[in-house]
Amino acid sequence: MEADLTPPTGERYRALSLWWDGLPGTLTVRPPLPGDIEVDVAVVGGGLTGLWTAYYLQRADPDLRIAVLERDVAGFGASGRNGGWCSALFSVSESTLDRASGPGAGTAQRLAMEETVREVGRVVEEEGIACGYHRGGTVVLARTPAQLERTHEEVAEARRRGIGEDDLSFLPADEARARVGATDVLGGTFTPHCAAVDPARLVRGLASVVEAGGVSVYERTTVRSIAPGLVTTDRGTVRAGTVVRATEGYTRTLAGHERDLVPVYSLMIATEPLPDSFWAEAGLAGRETFADHRHLVIYGQRTEDGRMAFGGRGAPYHFGSTIRPAFDRDAHVHEALRRTLVELFPALADVAVTHAWGGPLGISRDWFSSVGIDGATRMAWAGGYVGDGLSTTNLAGRTLRDLVLGTPSELTRLPWVNHRSRRWEPEPFRYIGINAGLRLAGSADRAEDRKGRTTWHAAALGKLVGG
Ligand SMILES: Cc1cc2nc3c(=O)[nH]c(=O)nc-3n(C[C@H](O)[C@H](O)[C@H](O)COP(=O)(O)OP(=O)(O)OC[C@H]3O[C@@H](n4cnc5c(N)ncnc54)[C@H](O)[C@@H]3O)c2cc1C
């Protein structure tokens, strides 16, 4: 009997998100690791962190033997399911970075993030990755007096830090409403440092580019453990000069890394394509990504094909950092997202929600994202982006290139490099703590809706529920 050489179908992965559903062509799965191999760099996880790292290493030294090991398929994780904000947002504030690494550290990280938004645009253009990259900026609305107060505080703090009008401007009510035709708009801010993208087309496109460049991408290959020079999988072992951990929200699945990062779920919905008459009122003419200043994060984008894609936090943290496909779909949270979207845009009340999905993102104990390498063991890592990883993964990839190749650069001097976070508490303490934080954020928003202002300290809450 002849062997069936047809690659296994990947069509079932279309259910992962709106973005996966819209991927052009037929979806196939790449072959798994064929057995024991030896490489220069083994990258664990085929999301944007792993693939950007492979991309920049391969471009810097085409002779390097690089293997990406992915449990499902490239882009299976948060990278193929997110809100498509390619932003300059970073998980901790500039002043926190200054406190940790000295004056100027926060500014350096911000400028690197702003440059990263442009770098992603440059690469997708150069490599022909058609992911709808459009740098339309972000509008964050103030829709209650308390949110307006926070907006003014944010702009004042930006000015104190030397951030000018061109990078963050205050929008009076009429200007904010002209950009985003939502209800109850009292004002807002605008920053140009964000692009809307289709994340699945970005990550899948990048996987094809690195593969064409000579990187081996093995799918359906589960890594069980990582150790200096050795990656153990269900398909064989990989001996490697350097091992890069790029598993973000899934890091707890690796032996010995159970408490490094907690997986917290973010969930999303998308509407059917909306008519021009809706967009004439709703605005977002520049495809600005948008949010408001509530504590429990929400985020939206007008997609390239004219849908509203909208997401938010609020899903509970699951005991023991458990990750299950069933957690991607929480009817209660998805319905709350739909209600919030209709509150913002009442014209959407009778519009069909065609997609509802979600996924885990990674958070470290002190909320610091980090990238680094242990020079002695050659174990490298990046992650803990707290929901702002789409662009940060690119900065991580370029930084890991320099760290792995041992070439110090401006990037390797940034304050998040080699930052070590302490581990999360054992259960039940982290379950109690994280869910209390999520509830606190939700009730603070409800209190603001009722009273019009709040006494909660925004920064403290931000620490609990992320950006
Ligand atoms: C719903 C949602 C909305 C978001 N919105 C935004 C946004 O708008 N903007 C933004 O900046 N960020 C957003 N984020 C966060 C962003 O998507 C992530 O920070 C980023 O994609 C992380 O990329 P990564 O490659 O590090 O991790 P992932 O994309 O999660 O990749 C990790 C990969 O590792 C694989 N893996 C896991 N365990 C193993 C193992 N044992 N062996 C082998 N492989 C393994 C997984 O299958 C996965 O493919 C959002 C996240 C979610 C879930």
The ligand as an SDF file (V2000), in Angstrom:
LIG
                    3D

 53 58  0  0  0  0  0  0  0  0999 V2000
   -8.1190   37.4490   23.1380 C   0  0  0  0  0  0  0  0  0  0  0  0
   -6.7710   38.1220   23.1940 C   0  0  0  0  0  0  0  0  0  0  0  0
   -6.6600   39.4340   22.7490 C   0  0  0  0  0  0  0  0  0  0  0  0
   -5.4120   40.0820   22.7530 C   0  0  0  0  0  0  0  0  0  0  0  0
   -5.3080   41.3100   22.1960 N   0  0  0  0  0  0  0  0  0  0  0  0
   -4.0810   41.8780   22.0420 C   0  0  0  0  0  0  0  0  0  0  0  0
   -3.9230   43.0650   21.3020 C   0  0  0  0  0  0  0  0  0  0  0  0
   -4.8690   43.5840   20.6970 O   0  0  0  0  0  0  0  0  0  0  0  0
   -2.6790   43.6250   21.2430 N   0  0  0  0  0  0  0  0  0  0  0  0
   -1.6050   43.0510   21.8560 C   0  0  0  0  0  0  0  0  0  0  0  0
   -0.5170   43.6210   21.8210 O   0  0  0  0  0  0  0  0  0  0  0  0
   -1.7170   41.8640   22.5040 N   0  0  0  0  0  0  0  0  0  0  0  0
   -2.9280   41.2580   22.5940 C   0  0  0  0  0  0  0  0  0  0  0  0
   -3.0360   40.0500   23.2160 N   0  0  0  0  0  0  0  0  0  0  0  0
   -1.8140   39.4030   23.7150 C   0  0  0  0  0  0  0  0  0  0  0  0
   -0.9660   38.8570   22.5740 C   0  0  0  0  0  0  0  0  0  0  0  0
   -1.7540   38.1080   21.6870 O   0  0  0  0  0  0  0  0  0  0  0  0
    0.1420   37.9760   23.1680 C   0  0  0  0  0  0  0  0  0  0  0  0
    0.8640   38.7480   24.1130 O   0  0  0  0  0  0  0  0  0  0  0  0
    1.1240   37.4720   22.1200 C   0  0  0  0  0  0  0  0  0  0  0  0
    0.4520   36.9040   21.0340 O   0  0  0  0  0  0  0  0  0  0  0  0
    2.0580   36.4590   22.7560 C   0  0  0  0  0  0  0  0  0  0  0  0
    2.7580   35.7850   21.7190 O   0  0  0  0  0  0  0  0  0  0  0  0
    3.6380   34.5230   22.1030 P   0  0  0  0  0  0  0  0  0  0  0  0
    4.2150   34.0120   20.8690 O   0  0  0  0  0  0  0  0  0  0  0  0
    4.5580   34.8790   23.2030 O   0  0  0  0  0  0  0  0  0  0  0  0
    2.5840   33.4830   22.7270 O   0  0  0  0  0  0  0  0  0  0  0  0
    1.5080   32.5720   21.9650 P   0  0  0  0  0  0  0  0  0  0  0  0
    1.0050   33.1940   20.7400 O   0  0  0  0  0  0  0  0  0  0  0  0
    0.4920   32.1680   22.9960 O   0  0  0  0  0  0  0  0  0  0  0  0
    2.3620   31.3410   21.4990 O   0  0  0  0  0  0  0  0  0  0  0  0
    2.8060   30.3360   22.3610 C   0  0  0  0  0  0  0  0  0  0  0  0
    2.8250   29.0610   21.5450 C   0  0  0  0  0  0  0  0  0  0  0  0
    3.4340   28.0250   22.2920 O   0  0  0  0  0  0  0  0  0  0  0  0
    2.7670   26.8300   22.0080 C   0  0  0  0  0  0  0  0  0  0  0  0
    3.0120   25.9140   23.1030 N   0  0  0  0  0  0  0  0  0  0  0  0
    2.5020   25.9680   24.3440 C   0  0  0  0  0  0  0  0  0  0  0  0
    2.9560   24.9810   25.1080 N   0  0  0  0  0  0  0  0  0  0  0  0
    3.7990   24.2600   24.3200 C   0  0  0  0  0  0  0  0  0  0  0  0
    4.5720   23.1070   24.5260 C   0  0  0  0  0  0  0  0  0  0  0  0
    4.5780   22.4710   25.7060 N   0  0  0  0  0  0  0  0  0  0  0  0
    5.3080   22.6240   23.4950 N   0  0  0  0  0  0  0  0  0  0  0  0
    5.3260   23.2600   22.2910 C   0  0  0  0  0  0  0  0  0  0  0  0
    4.5980   24.3670   22.0520 N   0  0  0  0  0  0  0  0  0  0  0  0
    3.8460   24.8590   23.0540 C   0  0  0  0  0  0  0  0  0  0  0  0
    1.3200   27.2300   21.8810 C   0  0  0  0  0  0  0  0  0  0  0  0
    0.5480   26.2910   21.1600 O   0  0  0  0  0  0  0  0  0  0  0  0
    1.4250   28.5720   21.1910 C   0  0  0  0  0  0  0  0  0  0  0  0
    1.3030   28.4910   19.7820 O   0  0  0  0  0  0  0  0  0  0  0  0
   -4.2730   39.3970   23.2690 C   0  0  0  0  0  0  0  0  0  0  0  0
   -4.3880   38.0900   23.7360 C   0  0  0  0  0  0  0  0  0  0  0  0
   -5.6230   37.4460   23.7000 C   0  0  0  0  0  0  0  0  0  0  0  0
   -5.7290   36.0280   24.2000 C   0  0  0  0  0  0  0  0  0  0  0  0
  1  2  1  0
  2  3  1  0
  2 52  2  0
  3  4  2  0
  4  5  1  0
  4 50  1  0
  5  6  2  0
  6  7  1  0
  6 13  1  0
  7  8  2  0
  7  9  1  0
  9 10  1  0
 10 11  2  0
 10 12  1  0
 12 13  2  0
 13 14  1  0
 14 15  1  0
 14 50  1  0
 15 16  1  0
 16 17  1  0
 16 18  1  0
 18 19  1  0
 18 20  1  0
 20 21  1  0
 20 22  1  0
 22 23  1  0
 23 24  1  0
 24 25  2  0
 24 26  1  0
 24 27  1  0
 27 28  1  0
 28 29  2  0
 28 30  1  0
 28 31  1  0
 31 32  1  0
 32 33  1  0
 33 34  1  0
 33 48  1  0
 34 35  1  0
 35 36  1  0
 35 46  1  0
 36 37  1  0
 36 45  1  0
 37 38  2  0
 38 39  1  0
 39 40  1  0
 39 45  2  0
 40 41  1  0
 40 42  2  0
 42 43  1  0
 43 44  2  0
 44 45  1  0
 46 47  1  0
 46 48  1  0
 48 49  1  0
 50 51  2  0
 51 52  1  0
 52 53  1  0
M  END
$$$$
